[in-house]
Amino acid sequence: MNSHTSLAKRYAHAFLNTTSLQMHDFKKVQDAITFLEQHPEVFVLLKIPLLDPVVKRKALEEKIIQHFDLPRSFVPLLDVLIEKKRSVLILEVLKSIVSIFKEQNNIQLFTVSSSSPLDEK
């Protein structure tokens, strides 16, 4: 485990110790993770040291929290990451939140498939 993953897990634990997520929030966080994985250009902007932290916060809040309708409890998490100049860890922190949430709630994701077509029933 590298230092970024370890640090992200600490932030995730601290976040989950202060906030309770619901199952519908879990899905929204997963959607945000997918978005960040598909748009790595977000991290290029976050790595620019001269970019005003207010701009970083506003961009992350609009693109992540508002767009995916995450609970407002994620705003202080963003604030801490930006204040500590660790905003590039947002993806790892979100992944850790999902991982810890699944562990705490005994959730295992799986895919159902078959050789013949399946319907909703």
For each residue, the residues with C-beta under 8 A, 3 or more apart:
1: 5 6
2: 5 6
3: 6 7
4: 7 8 89 92
5: 1 2 8 9 92 96
6: 1 2 3 9 10
7: 3 4 10 11 86 89 92
8: 4 5 11 12 89 92 93 95 96
9: 5 6 12 13 96 100
10: 6 7 13 14
11: 7 8 14 15 77 80 81 86 89 93 96
12: 8 9 15 16 93 94 96 97 99 100
13: 9 10 16 17 96 100
14: 10 11 17 18
15: 11 12 18 19 73 77 93 97
16: 12 13 19 21 97 100 101 104
17: 13 14
18: 14 15 73
19: 15 16 71 73
20:
21: 16 25 26 29 71 97 101
22: 25 26
23: 26 27 105
24: 27 28
25: 21 22 28 29 70 71
26: 21 22 23 29 30 98 101 102 107
27: 23 24 30 31
28: 24 25 31 32 68 69 70
29: 21 25 26 32 33 68 70 94 97 98 101
30: 26 27 33 34 98
31: 27 28 34 35 68
32: 28 29 35 36 64 67 68 70 94
33: 29 30 36 37 91 94 95 98
34: 30 31 37 38
35: 31 32 38 39 63 64 67 68
36: 32 33 39 40 42 43 64 90 91 94
37: 33 34 40 91
38: 34 35
39: 35 36 42
40: 36 37 43 44
41: 44 45
42: 36 39 45 46 63
43: 36 40 46 47 88 91
44: 40 41 47 48
45: 41 42 48 51 56 59
46: 42 43 51 56 60 87 88 90
47: 43 44 88
48: 44 45 51
49: 85
50:
51: 45 46 48 55 56
52: 55 56
53: 56 57 82 83
54: 57 58
55: 51 52 58 59
56: 45 46 51 52 53 59 60 82 87
57: 53 54 60 61 78 79 82
58: 54 55 61 62
59: 45 55 56 62 63
60: 46 56 57 63 64 65 78 82 87 90
61: 57 58 64 65 66 75 78
62: 58 59 65 66 67
63: 35 42 59 60 66 67
64: 32 35 36 60 61 67 68 70 74 78 90
65: 60 61 62 68 70 72 74 75 78
66: 61 62 63 69
67: 32 35 62 63 64
68: 28 29 31 32 35 64 65
69: 28 66
70: 25 28 29 32 64 65 74
71: 19 21 25 74
72: 65 75
73: 15 18 19 76 77
74: 64 65 70 71 77 78
75: 61 65 72 78 79
76: 73 79 80
77: 11 15 73 74 80 81 93
78: 57 60 61 64 65 74 75 81 82 87 90
79: 57 75 76 82 83
80: 11 76 77 83 84
81: 11 77 78 84 86 87 89 90 93
82: 53 56 57 60 78 79 85 86 87
83: 53 79 80
84: 80 81
85: 49 82
86: 7 11 81 82 89
87: 46 56 60 78 81 82 90
88: 43 46 47
89: 4 7 8 11 81 86 92 93
90: 36 46 60 64 78 81 87 93 94
91: 33 36 37 43 94 95
92: 4 5 7 8 89 95 96
93: 8 11 12 15 77 81 89 90 96 97
94: 12 29 32 33 36 90 91 97 98
95: 8 33 91 92 98 99
96: 5 8 9 11 12 13 92 93 99 100
97: 12 15 16 21 29 93 94 100 101
98: 26 29 30 33 94 95 101 102
99: 12 95 96 102 103
100: 9 12 13 16 96 97 103 104
101: 16 21 26 29 97 98 104 105 107
102: 26 98 99 105 106 107 108 109
103: 99 100 106
104: 16 100 101
105: 23 101 102
106: 102 103
107: 26 101 102
108: 102
109: 102
110:
111:
112: 118
113: 118
114: 117 118
115:
116:
117: 114
118: 112 113 114
119:
120:
121:
